[in-house]
Amino acid sequence: MKIIVVISYAQSGGEQLKNDSVRKQTTPFDTIESALEFLQLLQIESTKARQEVEYLMEQDKTVEQDKTASPRREEAFRLVVYKLSQLNSHVESSQRVLHDLRALRTLLLREVNQ
């Protein structure tokens, strides 16, 4: 976490890092903005996946009307929908935290530059 903050500070116009050994290889999470972008993509895909599973669950119910319904299979579908909803909720919470961190970083950088 310290390295990410230091790199983000250096990238945002702060002093250049003197010690090159502290720098790490570039990753998708070097900045708060890139982490936010990743979370937005994850939220979109998890929502799509949940919708697809709900559709499959409905399809499965109509097919199973002719046969004996498998309660275990239905429960598995419900669990997948629940877990995807849970993931979406965690992603939204993480996005709020990252927005707060971005606002705090902006505030701190303004104070340093004044």
MOQUIWO-V919468 format. One record per pair of residues at least 12 apart in sequence whose ideal C-beta (glycine too) atoms are under 6 Angstrom apart, sorted by the first residue. I is the first residue (numbers start at 0). J is the second residue. Records with the same first field share a line. If there is no record, write none. Layout:
I: J ; J
This chain:
2: 23
6: 29
7: 30
31: 97 ; 100 ; 101
34: 97
35: 97
38: 90 ; 93 ; 94
41: 90
42: 90
45: 83 ; 86 ; 87
48: 83
49: 80 ; 83
52: 79 ; 80
56: 76
